[in-house]
């Protein structure tokens, strides 16, 4: 698996270990250890890798199948963007210095996590209300 992770990062994503680590929110030393086979990737890391880059985890873990999930390499092309906001945001993001890009992506990631947690809380409240009312 460690060799496939390195192949993915270098040849297909064309990222340094540092940029790869930043994009996944892990220390550079962690990526280095994963690629050397010293440590096995955590499930949290694998989930992020699959969500962010569309990596087929079956391929990563076993070497079977395709490197990417079907249609994931062009996933941005298929996102509806009727007002051009996403395209504008991506262009602006790409023009920022690397450290600012990281800050923006971390902000977006945090907002997504907060939104997901809010949805979970709302769902739990709804379940509690149903239980209380009958």
Buried (B, 14 or more C-beta within 10 A) or exposed (E): BBEBBBBBBBEEBEBEBEBBBBBBBBEBEBBBBBBEEEEEBEEEBBEBBBEEBBBBBEBBBEEEBEBBBEEBBEEEEEEEBEEEEEEEEEEEEEEEEEEEBBEBBEEEEEEEEEEEEEEEEEEEEEEEEEEEEE
